[in-house]
Amino acid sequence: MTETSPASLYPGHRVLAMFPFYNEQDRLAEMAPRLRPGLVDKFIGVSDGSTDLGPQVLRDGGIEVLEIAHAGAGACMKRAVRYAQENGYDIMVVMAGNNKDNPEEIPRLLDPILNEGCDYVQGSRFLPGGGYPHLPAFRFFAIKLLSLLFSFYTLRRCTELTNGFRAYSLRLFADPRIDIWQEWLDGYEYEYYIHWKVHAYGYKIKEVPVIKSYPAKKGMRYSKIRPFIGWWHMLRPFI
């Protein structure tokens, strides 16, 4: 079922912002009020088979929710791409479903696509103007190492590889060389697969500064990416 097409906030474009989530009801309750009108044409959450009240929390806050069987973050993003294609959106913003990203920074991600002809915009915590409050030290060094390796691999400067706060033109998926519908991309591989492909095929890319905030309270789980197994999912698209 497709939706009607009201006038867009961005003339000539329709922008969808999506976030995958799995059992994040408390953080979604904090996040939902921040998803205000005027930033994008529509926000949607994609539930990866959540068993808590997260989907209802969002619906109570006026946010549409798509639900899929538990398959992974990539499967959620693919579902959002399909939704965007079916409903006339041409730009998609991806953000975290655990309240670590600031929706007010979405215009930073969109500006290079709308005004500079970019195809893919990566949010970076490590550019001037960005930040990473309470980022665990181990994760800081792991991110830096992965970004450095990617820079050597592509011969292009990369300050940020793992931040899921990004935006891209859906015209990328008209390129048969970028086949996101492969089943092995249902997990975290999806994000790194696209990141690699846009670099490999010469698309116009830009990094912009963003702030990603981690929980200040020690002991709180800040990511569902598991060490070693999750890192393999990140590296697999490059091998």
RACOR-V426131 format. One record per residue. N is the residue number from 1. RES is the residue in one letter. SS is DSSP state (helix for helix, strand for strand, loop for the rest). PHI is phi as a letter, one per 20 degrees, with the letter a starting at -180 (NA if undefined). D_FIRST is the distance of its C-alpha to the first C-alpha in whole Angstrom. Layout:
BEGIN
[[N,RES,SS,PHI,D_FIRST] [N,RES,SS,PHI,D_FIRST]]
END
This chain:
BEGIN
[[1,M,loop,NA,0] [2,T,loop,d,4] [3,E,loop,e,7] [4,T,loop,f,10] [5,S,loop,d,13] [6,P,loop,f,16] [7,A,loop,g,19] [8,S,loop,e,20] [9,L,loop,f,23] [10,Y,strand,c,24] [11,P,loop,g,24] [12,G,loop,n,23] [13,H,strand,b,21] [14,R,loop,c,18] [15,V,strand,d,18] [16,L,strand,d,16] [17,A,strand,d,19] [18,M,strand,c,18] [19,F,strand,b,20] [20,P,strand,e,21] [21,F,strand,b,23] [22,Y,loop,b,24] [23,N,loop,l,26] [24,E,loop,c,27] [25,Q,helix,g,27] [26,D,helix,f,30] [27,R,helix,f,29] [28,L,helix,f,26] [29,A,helix,f,28] [30,E,helix,f,30] [31,M,helix,e,27] [32,A,helix,g,24] [33,P,loop,f,27] [34,R,loop,e,27] [35,L,loop,e,24] [36,R,loop,e,24] [37,P,loop,f,23] [38,G,loop,o,24] [39,L,loop,e,24] [40,V,loop,b,21] [41,D,loop,f,18] [42,K,strand,a,16] [43,F,strand,d,17] [44,I,strand,c,15] [45,G,strand,d,17] [46,V,strand,d,16] [47,S,strand,e,18] [48,D,strand,e,20] [49,G,loop,m,21] [50,S,loop,g,23] [51,T,loop,d,25] [52,D,loop,d,26] [53,L,loop,e,25] [54,G,helix,g,23] [55,P,helix,g,20] [56,Q,helix,f,21] [57,V,helix,g,23] [58,L,helix,f,20] [59,R,helix,f,18] [60,D,helix,f,21] [61,G,loop,e,22] [62,G,loop,n,19] [63,I,loop,d,17] [64,E,strand,f,14] [65,V,strand,c,14] [66,L,strand,d,12] [67,E,strand,d,15] [68,I,strand,c,16] [69,A,loop,f,19] [70,H,loop,g,22] [71,A,loop,c,23] [72,G,loop,p,24] [73,A,helix,f,23] [74,G,helix,f,22] [75,A,helix,f,19] [76,C,helix,f,18] [77,M,helix,f,18] [78,K,helix,f,17] [79,R,helix,f,14] [80,A,helix,f,14] [81,V,helix,f,15] [82,R,helix,f,12] [83,Y,helix,f,9] [84,A,helix,f,12] [85,Q,helix,f,12] [86,E,helix,f,8] [87,N,loop,d,9] [88,G,loop,m,12] [89,Y,loop,e,14] [90,D,loop,c,18] [91,I,strand,c,20] [92,M,strand,c,19] [93,V,strand,d,22] [94,V,strand,d,22] [95,M,loop,c,24] [96,A,loop,f,26] [97,G,loop,e,24] [98,N,loop,c,28] [99,N,loop,m,29] [100,K,loop,e,31] [101,D,strand,d,30] [102,N,loop,d,30] [103,P,helix,g,27] [104,E,helix,f,30] [105,E,helix,e,31] [106,I,helix,g,27] [107,P,helix,g,29] [108,R,helix,f,31] [109,L,helix,f,29] [110,L,helix,f,27] [111,D,helix,g,30] [112,P,helix,f,31] [113,I,helix,f,28] [114,L,helix,f,28] [115,N,helix,c,32] [116,E,helix,c,33] [117,G,loop,m,31] [118,C,loop,f,30] [119,D,loop,d,28] [120,Y,strand,b,28] [121,V,strand,c,29] [122,Q,strand,d,31] [123,G,strand,f,32] [124,S,strand,c,36] [125,R,loop,f,38] [126,F,loop,d,41] [127,L,loop,e,41] [128,P,loop,g,43] [129,G,loop,n,41] [130,G,loop,e,39] [131,G,strand,a,40] [132,Y,loop,b,39] [133,P,loop,g,41] [134,H,loop,m,42] [135,L,loop,f,41] [136,P,loop,g,43] [137,A,helix,g,46] [138,F,helix,f,45] [139,R,helix,f,41] [140,F,helix,g,43] [141,F,helix,f,45] [142,A,helix,f,42] [143,I,helix,f,40] [144,K,helix,f,43] [145,L,helix,f,44] [146,L,helix,f,40] [147,S,helix,f,40] [148,L,helix,f,44] [149,L,helix,f,43] [150,F,helix,f,40] [151,S,helix,f,42] [152,F,helix,f,45] [153,Y,helix,f,42] [154,T,helix,e,41] [155,L,loop,m,44] [156,R,loop,c,41] [157,R,loop,f,42] [158,C,loop,c,39] [159,T,loop,e,40] [160,E,loop,b,37] [161,L,loop,d,35] [162,T,loop,e,33] [163,N,loop,f,32] [164,G,loop,f,28] [165,F,loop,e,28] [166,R,strand,b,27] [167,A,strand,b,25] [168,Y,strand,b,24] [169,S,strand,f,22] [170,L,helix,f,19] [171,R,helix,f,22] [172,L,helix,g,23] [173,F,helix,e,21] [174,A,helix,e,22] [175,D,loop,e,25] [176,P,loop,f,26] [177,R,loop,f,28] [178,I,loop,d,26] [179,D,loop,d,24] [180,I,loop,f,22] [181,W,loop,e,20] [182,Q,loop,f,24] [183,E,helix,f,24] [184,W,helix,f,27] [185,L,helix,e,25] [186,D,loop,f,23] [187,G,loop,e,26] [188,Y,loop,f,28] [189,E,helix,g,29] [190,Y,helix,g,25] [191,E,helix,f,27] [192,Y,helix,f,30] [193,Y,helix,f,29] [194,I,helix,f,27] [195,H,helix,g,30] [196,W,helix,f,32] [197,K,helix,f,31] [198,V,helix,f,30] [199,H,helix,f,34] [200,A,helix,f,35] [201,Y,loop,d,33] [202,G,loop,m,35] [203,Y,loop,f,32] [204,K,loop,e,33] [205,I,strand,c,33] [206,K,strand,b,34] [207,E,strand,e,35] [208,V,strand,c,35] [209,P,strand,f,36] [210,V,loop,b,34] [211,I,strand,d,36] [212,K,strand,d,34] [213,S,loop,d,36] [214,Y,loop,d,37] [215,P,loop,g,38] [216,A,loop,f,42] [217,K,loop,f,43] [218,K,loop,f,44] [219,G,loop,n,43] [220,M,loop,f,39] [221,R,loop,f,37] [222,Y,loop,d,35] [223,S,loop,b,33] [224,K,loop,e,32] [225,I,loop,f,33] [226,R,loop,e,36] [227,P,loop,g,39] [228,F,loop,m,40] [229,I,helix,f,37] [230,G,helix,f,34] [231,W,helix,f,37] [232,W,helix,f,37] [233,H,helix,f,33] [234,M,helix,f,33] [235,L,helix,e,36] [236,R,helix,g,35] [237,P,loop,f,33] [238,F,loop,e,36] [239,I,loop,e,38]]
END
